[in-house]
Amino acid sequence: MTDLLTFFLGVDTDGVPDGAKTRLEWAQGPASGEGMLLLILLFAGVIGLIVWNYRREGSASPARKAFLAGLRLTALLLIVAMALEPRLAVDLERTTPARTVVVIDESLSMSIKDRYEGSDIRGALIAAAGLADGTALAGATRADLVERVLARTELLPTLDATNPVRLYAFAEGVRRIDGSGDGGEGTDEGADGGEGEGESKLIAVPDIVPRGQATDLARALRASLEEAGSDVLAAVVVITDGRRNRGEDPIAAADALRKRGVPVYAIGVGDPAEPRNLAVLELGAPPRVYKGDPMLVEARVRVRGFEGLSLPGGPLEVELLRNDQVLETRPVDAESETVRFRVTNDDPGEYVFTARIAVRPGELSEDDNQRSTRVEVVDEKARVLVIAGSPSLEYRTLRTLLRRDRTIETSIWLQSADDDLATFGSDKPIDHIPSEREELFEYDAVLLFDPDPEGLPISFPEELRKLVLERGSGVMLVAGNKFTVKLFESPDMGPLRTVLPVEPDIERASTMVGGGQTFVETWPLNLTDDGAEHPITRLGTNTGIVLQAWKRLPGVRWHFPVLREKPGASVLLRHSDPTLAAGADGEGAPLLSATHYGPGRTLFAAIDETWRWRSVARALYERFWVQAVRFIVEGRLLGGRGRVTVALDREVCNLGEAVAVRATVLDESYQPHVAATVEAEVVRAGAADPAEPLTLRAVAGVPGRYEATFVPPRAGLYDVVVTPPGTGGVSSGDETWKPGRASVRVEPPDFEFADPRLDRATLEGVAAHTGGSYIPLERAGELPALIPALRETIVVSGNPVPLWDSPIVVILLVIVLGIEWWVRKRSKMV
């Protein structure tokens, strides 16, 4: 019918695709049934009017009148048809294949080397993986076996030939693996049913790198459905050991797939037998000890699966090593116990202590058989000068702490006390405030607690500046509400103000500080990103622990107002009151700030209430102050040559986690180093592994700051070492320029290895719930036969072909109207 109509009207249909179906439709037709009824009634009324008019008009015969009425009605029909814009609708059927989604487990449990001792699948798995014998099987990880089986069975290309495959990897999250087939997009089938252009692409076996910290099987199942969107899924294939240690029940997630009719096929990986493993779970030692002091080292070990066995190599023992030297060996008698060693270190220096248990055949993992930690043995005590304007609680509490630290020798001067009491609590008493170069340059650090500027010698501020700039000593000023305003207002204190990391708000301070004001509202302390990584405020082993530690501490009531931090300074703590914003970025007012001034380091504390922390968390209070004093002292301990400071975002991390590195690098003039990159090395302590290069890139807008990340490949203690650029390790004058160094201890996560056995029951449950099947890894080649080819046919509208604007329609309308006029004229009806 439509072909005859297009032929009669002379319409060009060359643009209609082959195999497309056409049908007549009206572009301007009524949009509803009521509209169509109204149009019919109107058209019927017009017909009646035309018939009525011709019946009463003229004296022509009834036959002629009927002929004229027919012509009028024909013209009317042509006009109405043109108004409704008839056209040929073009419908194109497009057939696309369904997809098969394959998700492969890349959590750390896939790094396990299973024993398969006494298992009935041992021989089948050796054959499926193409291994030589059982020894090769014992040396292969689960990931290795999956790669070998996928390659030998050509599973992915075979599945892809039936239904295009999309490939994902999952652990705690899900990620798309590049190279998945996209054959379903744009696949056409013509009228003859032949395949179009969008054919499937073969998929190579991916490299499976176990790195995930947890396994969330439910998330992998939900992501398979979400990523598919409106596409039809033929099946979801999961390759995993089935152990879920994060997320919801996989059955609940599989229910959504079942409702869409998508079966899950589970390929199980791993040994269902109880694993064997020896592990050093923890190694505890003080980070810093004094030469000759006895040191306690505690190693917590765990024995699993070896109980009652006759072990090759003799009984289980724990060795303690200092660097590469074995110091002592102790037996392990229980399944889990803490082994204690007492060590005396007679030589100063940095040492790596390692506790290890020899690896035995059939172990679950070899990476957790040893733990290492770094201990600094010091000889010369750090000399610290403490000056306080009054006996504040902050000063008195810290004085007690410093007296107990054998690595620090203090000289104390309390300005408000009589001369015979001013030096109370000193390890090395003094009879006046040192102000001459020879006296002041004996100190490695100076702590100022709200000092009274009128009681300081006139030469003290300038000599203090030189102490920092020339000798590399440190200075810390703790603000108070008695004298700090006068200290900053005094012109003589200009050199001291120069070395500090902040610009004080003197105008606001003069109205806010002192005057008998009381501050009762407590505001939480805001730890900054810099503070979470800084050696002063890092009160835990990783970022999460650090944040929790700071939440435990009491907030701030009084603080000294600061306009902004100086360029290059690091703000470690900020005020949480939004009305006290400071700086160009409108962040909270700085409460604790640090910077380098030449080779030395300086700190400014806008609060004097840390003594309140001691009643809540004494260990955190002491750790904070020990780390603060150590930070400002280290500039001098480095001989005034420390140009590089390296900080890591954690002290301890799990295997597979990325470690962020941040370095502050100064040039020979102790100004921020300017370069696009700085080279570093990552060294695994106590191992023969070669150092791995690491490139740190400059941080935009922060001169001298460089950052990078790296993922430690194995468990152990890693050092990130950054040598000052341009020195080659040696400075002018043939003195060694010490590199910046920071350490991270990498631990295998017990989370993934707590119970790594194959969980066949979970995988069978998920598969059965969705109408799929469970398949052992050694029989993975049987899977393609279980997944049929699926196709989806959809109708796509093509460009319509208009009929109403054909010249034939206009010509026909003219002819009809012309004939009517001629007949009416002959019938004397015009």
VENFENRA-V834672 format. One record per residue. RES is the residue in three letters. OMEGA is omega in radians with two decimals (999 if undefined). NEAR is the number of other ideal C-beta (glycine too) atoms within 10 Angstrom. Layout:
RES | OMEGA | NEAR
RES | OMEGA | NEAR
This chain:
MET | -3.13 | 8
THR | 3.11 | 16
ASP | 3.12 | 10
LEU | -3.13 | 8
LEU | 3.14 | 14
THR | 3.10 | 18
PHE | -3.12 | 10
PHE | -3.11 | 11
LEU | -3.14 | 17
GLY | -3.11 | 10
VAL | 3.13 | 17
ASP | -3.14 | 9
THR | 3.14 | 14
ASP | -3.12 | 5
GLY | 3.12 | 10
VAL | -3.11 | 18
PRO | 3.08 | 13
ASP | 3.12 | 8
GLY | 3.13 | 13
ALA | 3.09 | 19
LYS | -3.12 | 14
THR | 3.10 | 20
ARG | -3.12 | 12
LEU | 3.06 | 12
GLU | -3.09 | 14
TRP | -3.10 | 16
ALA | -3.08 | 13
GLN | 3.14 | 12
GLY | 3.11 | 12
PRO | -3.08 | 14
ALA | -3.08 | 8
SER | 3.11 | 8
GLY | 3.12 | 8
GLU | 3.11 | 9
GLY | 3.12 | 11
MET | 3.11 | 13
LEU | 3.11 | 11
LEU | 3.13 | 12
LEU | 3.14 | 14
ILE | 3.12 | 11
LEU | 3.12 | 10
LEU | 3.14 | 11
PHE | 3.10 | 14
ALA | 3.11 | 10
GLY | 3.13 | 10
VAL | 3.10 | 14
ILE | 3.12 | 15
GLY | -3.14 | 10
LEU | 3.14 | 10
ILE | 3.14 | 16
VAL | 3.14 | 15
TRP | -3.10 | 11
ASN | -3.11 | 12
TYR | 3.13 | 21
ARG | -3.11 | 12
ARG | -3.04 | 8
GLU | 2.99 | 13
GLY | -3.07 | 15
SER | -3.14 | 9
ALA | -3.12 | 18
SER | 3.11 | 10
PRO | -3.12 | 9
ALA | 3.14 | 8
ARG | 3.13 | 17
LYS | 3.11 | 21
ALA | 3.11 | 14
PHE | 3.13 | 17
LEU | 3.10 | 22
ALA | 3.11 | 18
GLY | 3.10 | 14
LEU | -3.14 | 19
ARG | 3.14 | 20
LEU | 3.11 | 16
THR | 3.11 | 17
ALA | 3.12 | 18
LEU | 3.13 | 15
LEU | 3.12 | 14
LEU | 3.14 | 18
ILE | 3.12 | 13
VAL | 3.13 | 13
ALA | 3.10 | 15
MET | 3.14 | 17
ALA | -3.14 | 11
LEU | 3.07 | 16
GLU | 3.07 | 16
PRO | 3.12 | 22
ARG | 3.08 | 21
LEU | 3.03 | 22
ALA | -3.11 | 18
VAL | 3.12 | 19
ASP | -3.13 | 12
LEU | 3.10 | 17
GLU | -3.14 | 15
ARG | -3.10 | 14
THR | 3.12 | 15
THR | 3.09 | 22
PRO | 3.04 | 24
ALA | -3.13 | 21
ARG | 2.93 | 28
THR | 3.14 | 26
VAL | 3.11 | 27
VAL | 3.11 | 28
VAL | -3.05 | 26
ILE | -3.14 | 24
ASP | 3.05 | 28
GLU | 3.06 | 27
SER | -3.04 | 30
LEU | 3.09 | 25
SER | 3.09 | 33
MET | 3.07 | 29
SER | -3.09 | 24
ILE | 3.04 | 24
LYS | -3.07 | 19
ASP | -3.11 | 26
ARG | -3.06 | 21
TYR | 3.13 | 19
GLU | 3.12 | 12
GLY | -3.12 | 7
SER | 3.14 | 14
ASP | 3.13 | 7
ILE | -3.04 | 15
ARG | -3.11 | 17
GLY | -3.13 | 13
ALA | -3.13 | 14
LEU | 3.08 | 24
ILE | 3.14 | 19
ALA | -3.11 | 11
ALA | -3.12 | 20
ALA | 3.14 | 21
GLY | -3.14 | 11
LEU | -3.08 | 18
ALA | -3.06 | 8
ASP | -3.13 | 8
GLY | 3.11 | 15
THR | 3.10 | 9
ALA | 3.11 | 13
LEU | -3.14 | 20
ALA | -3.14 | 15
GLY | -3.10 | 10
ALA | 3.05 | 19
THR | 3.07 | 16
ARG | 3.12 | 26
ALA | 3.11 | 21
ASP | -3.12 | 18
LEU | 3.12 | 24
VAL | 3.14 | 26
GLU | -3.10 | 18
ARG | 3.14 | 18
VAL | 3.11 | 23
LEU | -3.12 | 25
ALA | -3.07 | 14
ARG | -3.13 | 15
THR | -3.05 | 17
GLU | -3.04 | 16
LEU | -3.07 | 24
LEU | 3.09 | 24
PRO | -3.14 | 18
THR | 3.07 | 17
LEU | -3.09 | 24
ASP | 3.12 | 24
ALA | 3.13 | 18
THR | 3.08 | 19
ASN | -3.10 | 26
PRO | -3.06 | 26
VAL | 2.91 | 27
ARG | -2.96 | 23
LEU | 3.14 | 23
TYR | 2.99 | 21
ALA | -3.11 | 23
PHE | 2.98 | 24
ALA | 2.98 | 25
GLU | 3.05 | 15
GLY | -3.12 | 14
VAL | 3.09 | 18
ARG | 3.11 | 13
ARG | 3.06 | 12
ILE | -3.12 | 18
ASP | 3.10 | 7
GLY | 3.09 | 13
SER | -3.13 | 20
GLY | 3.06 | 24
ASP | -3.05 | 15
GLY | -3.09 | 21
GLY | -3.08 | 20
GLU | 3.05 | 11
GLY | 3.11 | 11
THR | -3.12 | 20
ASP | 2.95 | 17
GLU | -3.13 | 17
GLY | -3.11 | 15
ALA | -3.12 | 11
ASP | 3.10 | 7
GLY | -3.14 | 8
GLY | -3.13 | 8
GLU | 3.12 | 14
GLY | -3.00 | 13
GLU | -2.98 | 8
GLY | -3.11 | 16
GLU | -3.13 | 12
SER | 3.09 | 20
LYS | 3.12 | 15
LEU | -3.10 | 13
ILE | 3.10 | 23
ALA | 3.10 | 12
VAL | -3.11 | 18
PRO | 2.98 | 20
ASP | -3.13 | 9
ILE | -3.12 | 22
VAL | 3.14 | 14
PRO | -3.09 | 19
ARG | -3.08 | 18
GLY | -3.10 | 23
GLN | -3.12 | 19
ALA | 3.14 | 20
THR | 3.12 | 29
ASP | -3.09 | 23
LEU | -3.14 | 30
ALA | 3.13 | 19
ARG | 3.11 | 23
ALA | 3.14 | 25
LEU | 3.14 | 30
ARG | 3.14 | 20
ALA | 3.11 | 21
SER | 3.14 | 27
LEU | -3.12 | 18
GLU | -3.14 | 11
GLU | -3.14 | 16
ALA | -3.13 | 18
GLY | -3.14 | 6
SER | 3.12 | 5
ASP | 3.07 | 16
VAL | 3.11 | 17
LEU | 3.05 | 21
ALA | -3.12 | 22
ALA | 2.97 | 27
VAL | -3.14 | 28
VAL | 3.09 | 27
VAL | 3.12 | 27
ILE | -2.97 | 26
THR | 3.03 | 30
ASP | 3.05 | 27
GLY | -3.10 | 27
ARG | 3.13 | 22
ARG | 3.08 | 18
ASN | 3.05 | 18
ARG | 3.05 | 17
GLY | -3.05 | 18
GLU | 3.11 | 14
ASP | -3.13 | 14
PRO | 3.12 | 27
ILE | 3.11 | 16
ALA | 3.11 | 13
ALA | -3.14 | 22
ALA | -3.12 | 28
ASP | 3.11 | 14
ALA | 3.08 | 15
LEU | 3.12 | 25
ARG | -3.13 | 16
LYS | 3.07 | 10
ARG | 3.09 | 11
GLY | -3.12 | 10
VAL | 3.12 | 25
PRO | 3.07 | 21
VAL | 3.06 | 27
TYR | -3.06 | 25
ALA | 3.04 | 28
ILE | -3.05 | 27
GLY | -3.11 | 24
VAL | 3.02 | 26
GLY | -3.11 | 24
ASP | 3.13 | 22
PRO | -3.09 | 16
ALA | 3.10 | 15
GLU | -3.10 | 11
PRO | 3.02 | 19
ARG | 3.14 | 18
ASN | 2.98 | 20
LEU | -3.07 | 26
ALA | 2.91 | 24
VAL | -3.01 | 22
LEU | -3.10 | 15
GLU | 3.02 | 15
LEU | -3.10 | 21
GLY | 3.10 | 14
ALA | 3.10 | 20
PRO | -3.11 | 13
PRO | -3.08 | 12
ARG | 3.13 | 14
VAL | 3.13 | 21
TYR | -3.13 | 16
LYS | 3.11 | 16
GLY | 3.12 | 11
ASP | 3.05 | 14
PRO | -3.06 | 9
MET | 3.11 | 16
LEU | 3.07 | 12
VAL | -3.10 | 22
GLU | 3.10 | 13
ALA | 3.08 | 27
ARG | -3.04 | 16
VAL | 3.10 | 25
ARG | 3.11 | 18
VAL | -3.12 | 18
ARG | 3.05 | 16
GLY | -3.13 | 18
PHE | -3.07 | 17
GLU | 3.07 | 9
GLY | -3.13 | 5
LEU | 3.01 | 10
SER | -2.98 | 5
LEU | 2.99 | 12
PRO | -3.13 | 7
GLY | 3.07 | 10
GLY | -3.09 | 8
PRO | 3.14 | 8
LEU | -3.13 | 16
GLU | 3.05 | 14
VAL | 3.09 | 21
GLU | 3.00 | 17
LEU | 3.14 | 22
LEU | 2.96 | 18
ARG | -2.90 | 16
ASN | -3.12 | 13
ASP | -3.07 | 8
GLN | 3.09 | 8
VAL | -3.13 | 11
LEU | -3.04 | 14
GLU | 3.10 | 14
THR | -3.14 | 11
ARG | -3.13 | 15
PRO | 3.04 | 10
VAL | -3.03 | 19
ASP | -3.03 | 10
ALA | 3.12 | 11
GLU | 3.11 | 12
SER | -3.12 | 12
GLU | 3.08 | 14
THR | -3.13 | 12
VAL | -3.05 | 22
ARG | 3.08 | 12
PHE | 3.03 | 19
ARG | -3.03 | 9
VAL | 3.01 | 18
THR | -3.11 | 11
ASN | -3.07 | 20
ASP | -3.09 | 8
ASP | 3.10 | 9
PRO | 3.10 | 13
GLY | 3.09 | 12
GLU | -3.10 | 14
TYR | 3.02 | 20
VAL | 3.09 | 18
PHE | -3.09 | 25
THR | 2.99 | 25
ALA | -3.09 | 26
ARG | 3.01 | 21
ILE | -3.12 | 22
ALA | 3.13 | 14
VAL | 3.11 | 14
ARG | -3.13 | 18
PRO | 3.07 | 10
GLY | -3.14 | 16
GLU | 3.11 | 22
LEU | -3.12 | 24
SER | 3.10 | 22
GLU | -3.06 | 15
ASP | -3.09 | 20
ASP | 3.14 | 22
ASN | 3.10 | 20
GLN | 3.04 | 25
ARG | 3.13 | 23
SER | 3.03 | 24
THR | -3.09 | 22
ARG | 3.13 | 17
VAL | 3.09 | 19
GLU | 3.09 | 16
VAL | -3.06 | 19
VAL | 3.14 | 19
ASP | -3.12 | 12
GLU | 3.11 | 11
LYS | 3.05 | 16
ALA | -3.13 | 22
ARG | -3.05 | 19
VAL | 3.06 | 25
LEU | -3.14 | 26
VAL | 3.11 | 23
ILE | -3.13 | 23
ALA | 3.13 | 27
GLY | -3.13 | 24
SER | -3.10 | 16
PRO | -3.14 | 16
SER | 3.10 | 20
LEU | 3.13 | 13
GLU | -3.13 | 20
TYR | -3.06 | 23
ARG | -3.14 | 14
THR | -3.13 | 16
LEU | 3.12 | 25
ARG | 3.12 | 20
THR | -3.14 | 10
LEU | -3.10 | 16
LEU | -3.14 | 20
ARG | -3.11 | 14
ARG | -3.08 | 8
ASP | -3.07 | 20
ARG | -3.14 | 13
THR | -3.10 | 19
ILE | 3.05 | 21
GLU | -3.04 | 17
THR | 2.90 | 24
SER | -2.98 | 21
ILE | 3.04 | 24
TRP | 3.09 | 22
LEU | -2.99 | 22
GLN | -3.07 | 19
SER | -3.10 | 15
ALA | 3.02 | 15
ASP | -3.04 | 8
ASP | -3.10 | 9
ASP | 3.10 | 8
LEU | -3.05 | 11
ALA | -3.08 | 20
THR | -3.12 | 19
PHE | 3.12 | 14
GLY | -3.11 | 17
SER | 2.93 | 19
ASP | 3.09 | 16
LYS | -3.06 | 14
PRO | 3.06 | 13
ILE | -3.12 | 14
ASP | 3.07 | 9
HIS | 3.08 | 11
ILE | 3.14 | 18
PRO | -3.13 | 22
SER | 3.11 | 16
GLU | -3.07 | 11
ARG | -3.08 | 14
GLU | -3.14 | 8
GLU | -3.02 | 14
LEU | -3.06 | 21
PHE | 3.03 | 14
GLU | -3.00 | 14
TYR | 3.10 | 25
ASP | 3.13 | 25
ALA | 3.10 | 30
VAL | 3.07 | 26
LEU | -3.11 | 27
LEU | 3.12 | 23
PHE | 3.11 | 27
ASP | -3.04 | 24
PRO | 3.09 | 28
ASP | -3.07 | 18
PRO | -3.13 | 19
GLU | 3.13 | 12
GLY | 3.13 | 14
LEU | 3.08 | 23
PRO | -3.07 | 14
ILE | -3.11 | 8
SER | -3.03 | 14
PHE | -3.08 | 23
PRO | -3.10 | 22
GLU | 3.11 | 16
GLU | 3.07 | 18
LEU | 3.09 | 25
ARG | 3.14 | 20
LYS | 3.10 | 17
LEU | 3.13 | 26
VAL | -3.02 | 28
LEU | -3.01 | 18
GLU | -3.06 | 14
ARG | 3.14 | 21
GLY | 3.10 | 25
SER | -3.09 | 31
GLY | 3.11 | 32
VAL | 3.02 | 25
MET | 3.08 | 24
LEU | 3.05 | 26
VAL | -3.07 | 25
ALA | 3.08 | 28
GLY | -3.06 | 27
ASN | 3.11 | 20
LYS | -2.94 | 18
PHE | -2.99 | 26
THR | 3.10 | 26
VAL | 3.12 | 23
LYS | 3.13 | 16
LEU | -3.13 | 25
PHE | -3.13 | 22
GLU | -3.06 | 13
SER | 3.10 | 16
PRO | -3.12 | 6
ASP | -3.10 | 16
MET | -3.13 | 18
GLY | 3.13 | 12
PRO | 3.10 | 17
LEU | 3.12 | 25
ARG | -3.12 | 17
THR | -3.04 | 16
VAL | -3.07 | 23
LEU | -3.03 | 22
PRO | -3.06 | 24
VAL | 2.97 | 26
GLU | -3.09 | 17
PRO | 3.07 | 22
ASP | -3.04 | 19
ILE | -3.09 | 13
GLU | 3.14 | 10
ARG | -3.12 | 15
ALA | -3.09 | 21
SER | 3.13 | 15
THR | -3.03 | 11
MET | -3.02 | 17
VAL | 3.07 | 20
GLY | 3.10 | 15
GLY | 3.11 | 8
GLY | -3.13 | 5
GLN | 3.03 | 10
THR | -3.13 | 6
PHE | -3.04 | 13
VAL | -3.11 | 5
GLU | -3.12 | 8
THR | 3.14 | 13
TRP | 3.12 | 16
PRO | 3.06 | 14
LEU | 3.10 | 23
ASN | 3.08 | 19
LEU | -3.13 | 23
THR | 3.06 | 20
ASP | 3.08 | 13
ASP | -3.11 | 18
GLY | 3.13 | 25
ALA | -3.10 | 21
GLU | -2.99 | 21
HIS | -3.11 | 23
PRO | 3.10 | 17
ILE | -2.98 | 24
THR | 3.09 | 25
ARG | -3.03 | 25
LEU | 3.14 | 23
GLY | -3.04 | 18
THR | 3.06 | 15
ASN | -3.00 | 17
THR | -3.14 | 17
GLY | 3.13 | 11
ILE | 3.12 | 15
VAL | -3.13 | 22
LEU | 3.11 | 14
GLN | 3.14 | 11
ALA | -3.12 | 19
TRP | 3.08 | 21
LYS | 3.13 | 11
ARG | -3.00 | 11
LEU | 3.10 | 19
PRO | -3.14 | 17
GLY | -3.05 | 16
VAL | 3.04 | 25
ARG | 3.12 | 14
TRP | 3.01 | 16
HIS | 3.09 | 25
PHE | -3.06 | 28
PRO | -3.13 | 22
VAL | 3.08 | 27
LEU | -3.08 | 15
ARG | 2.99 | 19
GLU | 3.12 | 22
LYS | 3.11 | 14
PRO | 3.13 | 11
GLY | 3.13 | 17
ALA | 3.09 | 21
SER | 3.04 | 26
VAL | -3.06 | 28
LEU | 3.11 | 25
LEU | 3.08 | 26
ARG | 3.08 | 25
HIS | -3.12 | 25
SER | 3.10 | 16
ASP | -3.08 | 15
PRO | 3.14 | 9
THR | -3.11 | 7
LEU | -3.14 | 19
ALA | 3.13 | 13
ALA | 3.09 | 21
GLY | -3.07 | 17
ALA | -3.07 | 6
ASP | 3.12 | 7
GLY | 3.11 | 8
GLU | -3.12 | 18
GLY | -3.10 | 21
ALA | 3.13 | 27
PRO | 3.08 | 30
LEU | 3.09 | 26
LEU | -3.06 | 28
SER | -3.12 | 26
ALA | 3.09 | 27
THR | 3.00 | 21
HIS | 3.02 | 25
TYR | -2.96 | 22
GLY | 3.11 | 20
PRO | -3.10 | 21
GLY | -3.11 | 27
ARG | -3.14 | 28
THR | -3.14 | 27
LEU | 3.00 | 23
PHE | 3.08 | 27
ALA | -3.13 | 24
ALA | -3.14 | 26
ILE | 3.09 | 21
ASP | -3.09 | 22
GLU | -3.13 | 18
THR | 3.09 | 22
TRP | 3.12 | 16
ARG | 3.13 | 18
TRP | -3.00 | 20
ARG | -3.12 | 19
SER | -3.11 | 9
VAL | -3.09 | 11
ALA | -3.06 | 17
ARG | -3.11 | 11
ALA | 3.12 | 11
LEU | 3.10 | 18
TYR | -3.10 | 21
GLU | 3.13 | 16
ARG | 3.14 | 17
PHE | -3.06 | 21
TRP | 3.07 | 20
VAL | 3.13 | 18
GLN | 3.13 | 16
ALA | 3.13 | 25
VAL | -3.14 | 26
ARG | -3.12 | 21
PHE | -3.08 | 20
ILE | 3.11 | 25
VAL | -3.00 | 22
GLU | 3.08 | 19
GLY | 3.11 | 27
ARG | 3.14 | 23
LEU | 3.07 | 19
LEU | 3.11 | 18
GLY | -3.12 | 14
GLY | -3.05 | 17
ARG | -3.07 | 17
GLY | -3.13 | 23
ARG | -3.08 | 27
VAL | 3.01 | 25
THR | -3.11 | 25
VAL | 3.09 | 22
ALA | 3.06 | 19
LEU | -3.09 | 20
ASP | 3.08 | 20
ARG | 3.06 | 22
GLU | 3.14 | 18
VAL | 3.08 | 16
CYS | 3.08 | 23
ASN | 3.09 | 19
LEU | -3.12 | 24
GLY | 3.12 | 22
GLU | 3.08 | 18
ALA | 3.12 | 11
VAL | 3.12 | 19
ALA | -3.12 | 14
VAL | 3.07 | 22
ARG | -3.12 | 23
ALA | 2.98 | 23
THR | -3.01 | 23
VAL | 3.12 | 24
LEU | 3.11 | 21
ASP | -3.08 | 15
GLU | 3.12 | 14
SER | -3.13 | 8
TYR | 2.98 | 19
GLN | -3.13 | 14
PRO | 3.11 | 17
HIS | -3.11 | 22
VAL | 3.08 | 11
ALA | -3.14 | 15
ALA | -3.09 | 8
THR | 3.02 | 12
VAL | -3.10 | 23
GLU | 3.11 | 13
ALA | 3.09 | 28
GLU | 3.05 | 16
VAL | -3.04 | 20
VAL | 3.07 | 18
ARG | -3.06 | 20
ALA | 3.07 | 18
GLY | -3.12 | 17
ALA | 3.12 | 13
ALA | -3.13 | 5
ASP | 3.08 | 14
PRO | 3.11 | 9
ALA | 3.12 | 12
GLU | 3.11 | 14
PRO | 3.12 | 9
LEU | -3.14 | 17
THR | 3.07 | 12
LEU | -3.10 | 22
ARG | -3.09 | 13
ALA | 3.09 | 19
VAL | -3.10 | 14
ALA | 3.07 | 6
GLY | 3.13 | 6
VAL | -3.10 | 15
PRO | 3.10 | 15
GLY | -3.11 | 24
ARG | -3.11 | 20
TYR | -3.08 | 25
GLU | 3.05 | 14
ALA | 3.01 | 18
THR | 3.04 | 11
PHE | 3.14 | 18
VAL | 3.13 | 13
PRO | -3.07 | 22
PRO | -3.10 | 17
ARG | 3.07 | 13
ALA | 3.14 | 23
GLY | 3.12 | 22
LEU | -3.09 | 24
TYR | 3.03 | 25
ASP | 2.97 | 20
VAL | -3.00 | 25
VAL | 3.10 | 17
VAL | 3.11 | 24
THR | 3.11 | 20
PRO | -3.10 | 22
PRO | 3.02 | 18
GLY | -3.10 | 11
THR | -3.04 | 15
GLY | -3.12 | 9
GLY | -3.10 | 10
VAL | -3.13 | 10
SER | 3.01 | 16
SER | -3.04 | 8
GLY | 3.09 | 5
ASP | 3.04 | 6
GLU | -3.11 | 10
THR | 3.04 | 11
TRP | -3.05 | 20
LYS | 3.10 | 17
PRO | 2.98 | 19
GLY | -3.05 | 21
ARG | 3.00 | 18
ALA | -3.03 | 21
SER | 3.02 | 20
VAL | 3.09 | 24
ARG | -3.08 | 20
VAL | -3.07 | 23
GLU | 3.02 | 22
PRO | -3.06 | 22
PRO | 3.10 | 21
ASP | -3.13 | 12
PHE | -3.09 | 16
GLU | -3.05 | 26
PHE | -3.11 | 22
ALA | 3.07 | 10
ASP | -3.01 | 11
PRO | -3.12 | 25
ARG | 3.04 | 17
LEU | 3.12 | 22
ASP | -3.09 | 21
ARG | -3.09 | 16
ALA | 3.13 | 11
THR | -3.12 | 21
LEU | 3.10 | 27
GLU | 3.13 | 16
GLY | 3.12 | 18
VAL | -3.12 | 28
ALA | -3.12 | 22
ALA | -3.12 | 16
HIS | -3.08 | 17
THR | -3.12 | 25
GLY | 3.12 | 14
GLY | -3.09 | 25
SER | 2.98 | 18
TYR | -3.10 | 19
ILE | 3.05 | 20
PRO | -3.08 | 18
LEU | -3.08 | 23
GLU | 3.11 | 20
ARG | -3.08 | 16
ALA | -3.14 | 22
GLY | 3.12 | 16
GLU | -3.02 | 13
LEU | -3.06 | 20
PRO | -3.13 | 20
ALA | -3.10 | 9
LEU | -3.06 | 13
ILE | -3.13 | 20
PRO | 3.05 | 11
ALA | 3.13 | 10
LEU | 3.10 | 16
ARG | 3.09 | 14
GLU | 3.12 | 14
THR | 3.10 | 9
ILE | 3.14 | 9
VAL | -3.14 | 9
VAL | 3.13 | 12
SER | 3.07 | 10
GLY | 3.12 | 16
ASN | -3.13 | 12
PRO | 3.13 | 17
VAL | -3.12 | 19
PRO | 3.12 | 13
LEU | -2.96 | 23
TRP | -3.08 | 18
ASP | 3.10 | 13
SER | 3.09 | 18
PRO | -3.13 | 9
ILE | -3.13 | 12
VAL | 3.14 | 18
VAL | -3.14 | 13
ILE | 3.14 | 10
LEU | 3.13 | 16
LEU | 3.14 | 17
VAL | -3.12 | 12
ILE | -3.12 | 13
VAL | -3.14 | 19
LEU | 3.13 | 16
GLY | 3.13 | 11
ILE | 3.14 | 15
GLU | -3.13 | 19
TRP | -3.09 | 14
TRP | 3.14 | 11
VAL | 3.12 | 17
ARG | 3.13 | 19
LYS | 3.13 | 10
ARG | -3.14 | 11
SER | -3.14 | 17
LYS | 3.11 | 9
MET | 3.14 | 17
VAL | 999 | 10
